[in-house]
Amino acid sequence: TSSPSNPTHPTCYLLPLHPTHPTCYLLPLQSHMRIFAKELTIFQHSCNPVLADTRLEHLNLGDYEVSGVEPLHDFKGHMSNLLEELTFHVVGKAHEDLAAIKKSVLGKSTLRCVDYRKAAILVSQAFRKADVHVDADIQMLVDTAVEICEIMYSQDNMRTQRNILRLHNITFLHGRLCVTLLSNPKSISQRKMFGTYFHSLMCHSAQLYRIINLRSLNAEHQERTFNQLNSISQQTSNRHPQHVIDNAIIRIQAEKGVNGLMRDVTRAQESEVSKLASTWQHPGNTTFTSAYIDSHSLLFQAHLERICDFLLPGHGVWWKHTETGIEFLDGPGEENKHYEGPSLQHYRSCKMEDISQELINTGKMSERQHHTSSFKSMEVWL
């Protein structure tokens, strides 16, 4: 494992590298937690007398993996932190609009992820108004958050090579903007701002999106059903254990089937977000200027190592030179796939470990073949 101070390590390249920053202890903590989790799993497995002598492979769990990101909770948590902190970074009309949106959309006792999705779109649209003046980096920070959410909640047929590349690029940009603009948060602690939510979205979401549609990991509907069962049991049961389950099941079925008129809450919420998103103007292709590449050479190199399979097909496929730097062909108007690759993987036949190893092998193969990409004033080895 690379040192935590090594900026090219995939879990470090987005984070501040000051030795007093809490995230600098992330890797040592991860190694200890990994050992603890392994021992705990072994302990739980051995405590079951039926499974004590059974290997995980015999239970068809040999390739079982725990997701590194929970799209529902991670986006909700990160967007909550982001909107809370943005209040201290915008002034004038932008500050007034942000406060109004937070009051109208988020001024409820119970907040769901759909509320934060709507708030992100509304804030992005508000900052683009002619009479609102915000810094370009602030606008890009909000825009990338909207795109991250859009891809994570997209349908399975939208999981294409272009969107995988897009998610890699916008999480990199969003992470760097957070570190640059919000490195010293005023409303929350650094640990909360750059904690689990931030780390999961910036470091794991794009990698996991290579093998599974992230929407499949959302338990939003199941959690809503559980909350409904909980509410029914508290309000209508006699609290006797033998009666709780039957009462809850009968009542929830009755509520869902009364004359077939009960509104599908999930579809209504998705429709509302879709209508808002249809009026939102998508940014174009992701671009990096030569000046940005020069000033963030190690970070940019680490980013390229995570997408080296998209660079290997060569100039003009997924990226191209421009007068100011490099442009990735990942915008809405570009092709979703190219026969030059890379191929689309699936979790049924591929693990995250396989993806990581494949990227390492691709990088080594590129070095042996002396494939280089010249970005104006610097040369990046794949």
N, C-alpha and C positions, 0 to 999 in steps of 0.2 A: 504494500500500500504506500502511496506517495505521502510525503510529509504534508501536514496541514499548511505549511508555509509555501508549498509549491503551487503557484497560481495556475498551473496547467492541469491540476487534478480536477476531474469533472464535478466534484462536489464543492470545490473551493473557488472556482473561477468567477463566480458572481458575487462573492462575499467580500466585505472589507477585510484587509489582511493585517490590521493593527493588532499587536499582541495582546492588548487589553480588551479587545472586542470579544464578547461572549461566543460568537460563532467560530472563533479560532480554535475553540476546544471541541468543535463538533466531531472531528474525526476520531480523536481519542475516546470521546464519549460513545461514539457509534461502535467502536471496536469492543468496548466493555459491554455495551448493551447487547451486541450480537452474541457474545459468549454467554451472557446471562440468559438471553432468550433461548439459545440452543440447549443450555442445561435445563431450563424450565420446561421446554418441550419434551426433552428426554424424561424428566421427572414425571410429568403428567402422563406420558405414554406408558411408563413402567408401572404407574399406580393402577392402571386398568388391568385387572387380571386376565381379561379376555385378549387384550392386545399386547400383553407384556412381551411375548416372544414373536410378535408379528412385525415384519419389516414394512416400512411405508410403501415400498414398491409393490408388495402383495395386496395392498389396499388401493392400488392405482393412484397413490399420492406421492410417488417418487419425484415427480416434477412439480409438486405443488409450490406455488409462489405467493407471497403476500404482496399486495399492491403497494407501491411506494407513494401513491397519491390517491386521495379521496376527492374527486372533483367537486362534489356538492359542498362539503365542509371546508375544504381548502380555499376555494374561491370565495365563499361567503366570509370566512375569517379574514382572508387577505384583503378583500374589498372593504370590509368594515374598518380595518386598520388604515387603509389607504384614504378613504373618504374622511375619516376622523382627522388624519394628519394634513390633508390637503387644505383644510380650513385655515391653516396657518401659513399657507404658501401662495394664496391668491388674494387679491384686493379688489376694491371697487365693485363694479357690476358682477364680476365673476364670483366674488365672495357672497354677494346677495343671492345670486341664482343658486349657488351650491347650498346655501342655508335653506332656501325655499324648497329645493328638491329633497333634501334630507328630512325636512319637516313633513312634506306631503307624502313621500314614498316610504320613509323609514320611521316615521313618527307613530309607530304602533307598538303594542305590548309584545306581540308575537311576530317575529321577523323570519321569513323564509329566504332561501337562496334566490327565488324568483324576484323578490323585492330588490335585492342587490344587483341582479342582472338588469332590471329596469332602471335603477338608479345610475348604473354605469353608463348606459346608453344616453340617458337624459343629461347627465353631466357633460359627456362628450359633445352632444349637440349644443348645449348651452354655451360651452366654451368656444364654439365655432361661430357664434353670432357676430355680426359686424360691429356691434357696439360693445362687445366684450373683448378685453385685451388680456391675454395670458401668454406666458412664455411658451415658445415652441416645444420645449422639452416637457412642460407640464401637459400640453395637449397630446403629445406623443405618449406620455405615460398613461393617460386615460384611454387613448385609442387602442394601445396594445392590450390593456386590460379587457376592453370590450371584445377584441379579436380572440384573445385567449379563451374567454368564456364562450364565444360563438363556436369555436372549434370543439371545445370540450363537450358542448351540448348538441353537436351536429349528429345527424343520422349516420348509420353504418356505411351507407353508400357514398358518403362524403369523405370517408377515410381513404384518401388518395395520396400518392407520393408528393404531390404539390402541397397539400395541407400538412403533411408530416414535416416537410422542409419549412413551411410557413410557421408552424408552431415552434420549431427549433429556433428560428430567427427572432420571432417576436418575444419569446420567453427570454432569450439572451438580451434583447434590447430593453425589455421591461425591467429585468433584473438589474442591469447596469444603470438605468435611469433611477430606480429606487435607491440604489447605493449612492449615486451622485447627488440626487436632490434631497433625499430623506435620511442621510447617514446619521444626522443628529436630530431625531424626532422630538417634537415639543410637547405633544399630547400623550404619547405612549412611550414605553421604554424601547431601547434598541433591541432588547431580547425579544419583545413581543413583535416588533415590526419585522425583524428578520428571523423569526422563529420557524416553527414547523410548517405553517401555511405557506410562507414565502419559499422555503427550501423545497417543499414538495412540488409546488407549481413550477418553479424555475429550473429545478434539476431533474425531476423525474417524469413530469407530464409528457414531454415530447418523446422521451425514450420509450415510455409505456405505450404511447399512441402508435408506435411502430408495429405493435402486435395485437392491439385491441382497441375497439372504439371506446373512448372514455365515458361516453354516455351509458354504456353497459354497466359501469361501476357505480352509478348513482342508485342509492336506495331511497330516493325521495318518496316514491309512491308507497313503498313498504313502511317507511317511517310515519307517513301520514296515516296509513291504516292502523298502525300500532297506537298512535296518539288518539285516534278515534275510538279504538277498543278500550283504551285506558279511560277516556272520558265517559264512555257509556257505563263502564263498570263502576266508576266512582259515583255516578249520578243516579243509576237505576237499579243496581244490584243490592241485595240484602247483606253483602259482604261475607256471606258464607262460602267457603272455598268450593264446595260441591255444586254451587249454583252460578258462580261467576262466569265460567266458560260458556255454558249453554245460553245464558242470558245475553252475553255479549255477541255471540255468533248469530243468534236469532234476530237481535235488534239491528245489527249492522247489515244483514241481508235485507231486512225490511226497509231500512233507510235507503239502500241502493236500488231497491226495486219498486218503490211506491209509484204505481201507475207509469213506470218508465220515464218519469219526468225529472228525476234527480239529475242535476247538472254535473257533468264531468269536470271537476275542479281542475285537474291536471291539464286537460285540453284547453280549458278557458284561459288558464295562465300562460300556456305555451302560445296560444293565439295572440294574447296581448303583447307578449314579448316579441313575437314575430312581426306584428304590425309596427312596433317601435323600430325594430331592426331594419325593416324594409325602407324606412326613411333615413337610415344612417348611411353616410357616405363612406365606403370602404377606402382605406389608403391604398396606394399603388404598390409596386414591387419594393421589396426591402433593399435599401441601398446603404453602403458604407463608404464614406469618403476616404481618400488617401490620408488625410490629416488624422481622421479617427483611427485608422489602422495603425499609423505610426505611433500615436500616443497610447494605444491599447494593444500593442503587438502581442504580448504574452496571452492576454485574455482572448484576443481574436484568434490566435493560434489554437487555444484550447477549444474554442467554438468550432473551428474548422475540423478538428479531430473528431468531433461528435457528428459531423455531417460529411465526412470524407467520402462516403459512398455516393453522395450527390455531386461531388467535385470531380470524381474519377472519369465520368463520361466526357469531360472536356468542355472547352469554351463553347458557348452558344446553346448548350442543352439546358442546364439548370442555373447557369450564371454567365455573365459576360462583363467585359471591360467597358467602362464609360470614361468620359473626359475627366470626371472628378474622382473616380475610384472603381468600385465593383457593384454590380447590381445582380441580385438573385431573382430569377424568373419564377416568383412564387405568388404573384398577385392574382386577383380574381379573374383577370382576362387571359391568363396563361394556360397552357395545356396541363391537364391533370396528371398525365403520365407520359413517359417516353420509353421507346423500346430499348434505349441504351441502358436503362436501369435507373435506380436500384429496384429490385423486385419487392413486392408488397408481402410482408410476413403476417403470420396469424398465430395466436397463442396456442392453438391446438397442436401445432407442429414446431413451435419455437418458444424458447424461454428468454428472459431478459439476459441471462448469462450468455446465451448463444449470440444475442445481438451485440453485446459488449465485446465478445471475442471476435466476432465478424468484423467489427469496426477496427479493432486492433490489427487484425490480419490485413485488412484493406489498407491501412496506413503503412504497414511494413512492406506490403507489395508495391505500393506507390513509391516508397523510398528506394527499393531495389531497382525499380524501372526508371528511376530518376524523373518522375513526373513532378513538375513544379508549376506553380501558378504565379506569374509576375504581376504584382499589384503596384504599378507605377514605381514608387520609391522603395519598395521592399519586395523580397521574395519569400513566399510562404511554402515550406516543404510539406507535402501531404504525408 
